[in-house]
Amino acid sequence: MRIIMLGCGGFIGSHLLDRLLDEGGFEIHGWDPSDRKIARHLTNPNFHLHRNTTNSPGELAEIESEIAQADVVFNLAAICNPAEYNTRPLDTIYANLFDIYPIVELCAKYKKWLVSFSTSEVYGRTLSSYLPGDNYSNPDFYELREDETPLIMGPISNQRWTYACAKQMTERLIYAHNQENGMPFTIIRPLNFFGPKMDYIPGRDGSSDGVPRVLACFMTALLDNKPMQLVDGGLAQRTIVSIHDAVDAMRLMLKFPDKAQNQIFNIGNRNNEVNIAELAELMRLTYAKITGDLSYKNHPIVNTTSKQFYGEGYEDCDRRMPDLSKAETLLGWTPTKPLAEVLLETMSYYHQQYASPVQEKVSA
Ligand SMILES: NC(=O)c1ccc[n+]([C@@H]2O[C@H](COP(=O)([O-])OP(=O)(O)OC[C@H]3O[C@@H](n4cnc5c(N)ncnc54)[C@H](O)[C@@H]3O)[C@@H](O)[C@H]2O)c1
């Protein structure tokens, strides 16, 4: 099977490459300026990396000739870091919509199967969060169903929604090409994939000093002996799924194209729901276990506001509880890894990669 993978050097792409290239039977042409997470595949004769962004001058012609010969195109290229949605809104919109637009057009031209990574953020905030009183007792007001749930974004001035809106428009473009031109597609809405190689630890590996997603933020605080910062009380609820479970779902999509095509799938784990305050708590307990240093159980957690942490225009999704019945019924996929296992694996990886041998602990 011949695969194009755009954004193959990121977190999800690197794990998908691990799975497909280790299994064999796939020829993969990838695009990504970054190869740090996929270094072990660079000499694999079945993998061809173009170390460029898809929007680099002249690149589209090369992409077109590869798409023309491909069986499936995975689109993972994105800016997908919440700290950047309101601070780099134009880059966020371009990366998630306009840079993807020519790729969608090429897939439509050649009627190639486009597997595009969207986001659960397209759902925006739940109905429950807008209704007066406590409406979380009724799943109809907060459960996320791919083909039914309305997509509710905040006002334009809350630029946090640039990412979700750009992703939603890309979904609509893909869907329209399917309806009008018969382009086969699969849209994946990931719900917090966690695992090794996720994001970066600021200042390490030549990475920037920016603000990564929450797992890497908390991990950086633990590694650097700085307080974990809880934004707006850490009340937002998330479901966390192992990257390995998620890659299983993608593998099943490739195995059963007839079931996967022309569908939108939530990929998450309903059993692993925590709010961010609970996640911080679990992470410091897990780190105490990994290091054998019990004082991590009391690692400081401090409160901050979204305005202080992310800047003006930030607004959060309150809760993301996916309905997974489509993935279960069509693909036969059920996630299996409990949160404790996911955190242990992920945090052990970061500890091995980045913990300095001698650390001075901050006191609680
Ligand atoms: N990880 C999650 O839980 C999660 C959640 C929601 C959505 N997603 C979506 O899944 C996809 C992959 O996410 P990830 O976690 O692997 O992100 P990531 O940031 O780790 O990887 C994205 C990769 O795309 C590359 N890239 C960006 N623009 C590019 C371009 N124009 N051409 C080529 N490469 C480009 C980057 O260099 C990076 O390596 C994204 O579309 C993201 O929006 C992921």
The ligand as a MOL file (V3000), in Angstrom:
LIG
                    3D

  0  0  0     0  0            999 V3000
M  V30 BEGIN CTAB
M  V30 COUNTS 44 48 0 0 0
M  V30 BEGIN ATOM
M  V30 1 N -2.4030 14.8520 19.6780 0
M  V30 2 C -3.7040 15.0330 19.9110 0
M  V30 3 O -4.2520 14.6130 20.9300 0
M  V30 4 C -4.5360 15.7730 18.9000 0
M  V30 5 C -5.7590 16.2880 19.3310 0
M  V30 6 C -6.5530 16.9400 18.4160 0
M  V30 7 C -6.1570 17.0380 17.0990 0
M  V30 8 N -4.9690 16.5300 16.6970 0 CHG=1
M  V30 9 C -4.6030 16.6960 15.2830 0
M  V30 10 O -3.8380 15.5940 14.8290 0
M  V30 11 C -2.8260 16.0440 13.9140 0
M  V30 12 C -1.4490 15.6390 14.3900 0
M  V30 13 O -1.2550 16.0790 15.7300 0
M  V30 14 P 0.1040 15.8700 16.5220 0
M  V30 15 O -0.2590 15.7850 17.9550 0
M  V30 16 O 0.9010 14.8140 15.8960 0 CHG=-1
M  V30 17 O 0.7850 17.3010 16.2490 0
M  V30 18 P 2.3460 17.6670 16.1270 0
M  V30 19 O 2.4470 19.1370 16.3010 0
M  V30 20 O 3.1550 16.8030 17.0130 0
M  V30 21 O 2.6750 17.2890 14.6210 0
M  V30 22 C 2.3350 18.0770 13.5220 0
M  V30 23 C 3.4950 17.9760 12.5360 0
M  V30 24 O 3.1300 18.6770 11.3530 0
M  V30 25 C 4.2830 19.3120 10.8600 0
M  V30 26 N 3.8320 20.3690 9.9710 0
M  V30 27 C 3.1690 21.5060 10.2810 0
M  V30 28 N 2.8560 22.1820 9.1650 0
M  V30 29 C 3.3350 21.4490 8.1280 0
M  V30 30 C 3.3120 21.5930 6.7360 0
M  V30 31 N 2.7270 22.6510 6.1410 0
M  V30 32 N 3.9010 20.6420 5.9730 0
M  V30 33 C 4.4870 19.5470 6.5320 0
M  V30 34 N 4.5270 19.3570 7.8600 0
M  V30 35 C 3.9550 20.2870 8.6460 0
M  V30 36 C 5.0250 19.7900 12.0920 0
M  V30 37 O 6.4190 19.9980 11.8160 0
M  V30 38 C 4.7820 18.6340 13.0620 0
M  V30 39 O 5.8480 17.6960 13.0190 0
M  V30 40 C -3.0150 17.5500 13.7920 0
M  V30 41 O -3.8200 17.8100 12.6780 0
M  V30 42 C -3.7670 17.9220 15.0360 0
M  V30 43 O -4.5400 19.0780 14.8490 0
M  V30 44 C -4.1420 15.9230 17.5850 0
M  V30 END ATOM
M  V30 BEGIN BOND
M  V30 1 1 1 2
M  V30 2 2 2 3
M  V30 3 1 2 4
M  V30 4 1 4 5
M  V30 5 2 4 44
M  V30 6 2 5 6
M  V30 7 1 6 7
M  V30 8 2 7 8
M  V30 9 1 8 9
M  V30 10 1 8 44
M  V30 11 1 9 10
M  V30 12 1 9 42
M  V30 13 1 10 11
M  V30 14 1 11 12
M  V30 15 1 11 40
M  V30 16 1 12 13
M  V30 17 1 13 14
M  V30 18 2 14 15
M  V30 19 1 14 16
M  V30 20 1 14 17
M  V30 21 1 17 18
M  V30 22 2 18 19
M  V30 23 1 18 20
M  V30 24 1 18 21
M  V30 25 1 21 22
M  V30 26 1 22 23
M  V30 27 1 23 24
M  V30 28 1 23 38
M  V30 29 1 24 25
M  V30 30 1 25 26
M  V30 31 1 25 36
M  V30 32 1 26 27
M  V30 33 1 26 35
M  V30 34 2 27 28
M  V30 35 1 28 29
M  V30 36 1 29 30
M  V30 37 2 29 35
M  V30 38 1 30 31
M  V30 39 2 30 32
M  V30 40 1 32 33
M  V30 41 2 33 34
M  V30 42 1 34 35
M  V30 43 1 36 37
M  V30 44 1 36 38
M  V30 45 1 38 39
M  V30 46 1 40 41
M  V30 47 1 40 42
M  V30 48 1 42 43
M  V30 END BOND
M  V30 END CTAB
M  END
